[in-house]
């Protein structure tokens, strides 16, 4: 029997050590004497009372943490809703800006197309003018060549006339 009593005492020691580490009991003295049923009942009442106090305290702390978590969750939900609304407003604004930019791009493309047509017409006109200038230049060069040739002939005829007039004057022949 001493072995059984030792095992029971070791088990009781482990239970008391656990209760002390959890803060359920602050001090406990083991009594080696046998307890009366009344003492056992009072002891159980004390232990159960401490369990109840510890449970009440744990529930109170849990409620406080739960309220804090609920508040944080509500803040997150509220922030998410505000963010969603802001994103929707921004999305509408961006869509409007994109539509305006698209209209501007279309107008700019039309203007560029018109300018391109004008540039093409101007290029054609410049090409025509360049052709006309080349033709006029060729005509001018031909006319200038003709003019030089005519000038040479005029110069020859004038010299011949002057030479002839001088010779006639020297010879005394003035039959003008």
C-alpha positions, 0 to 999 in steps of 0.5 A: 500500500505505501506504493499506491499512497506515494503515487496518489501523493505524486499525482496530487503534487502535480495537480497542485503544481499545475494549479499554482502555475495557472495562478488558481491558488497562491499557496497550498500546504500539503497535509499528510493527515486524512481530511474529513468529508467536510474539509474536502467539501470546503476545499472543493468549494474554494478551488471551484470558487477560484476556478469561477473567478479565473473563468469570469476574468478570462471571459471578461478579458475575452470580451474586451479583446473581442470588442477591440477586434470588432471595432478594428473589423468595423474600421476596416470594413468602413475604410474598405467601403470608403476606398471602394466609393473613392475608386468608383468616383475616380474610375468615373472621372478617369473614364470621362477624361479618357473620353475627352482625350479620345475626342481630342485625339480624333479632332487632332487626327482630323486636323492632321489629315487636313494639314496633310492634304494641304501639304500634299496640295502645296507640294503639288503646287510647288512641284508645278511652280518648280516645273514652271520655273524650270521651263521659264528658265529654259525659255529665259536662257534661250531668249538670252542666247537669242538676245546675245546673238541678236546683239552680236549681229547688231554690233556687227551691223553697227560696226559695219555701218560706222566703218562704212560711214567713216570710209565715206566721209574720208572719201568725201562721199556724203550721199546720205 
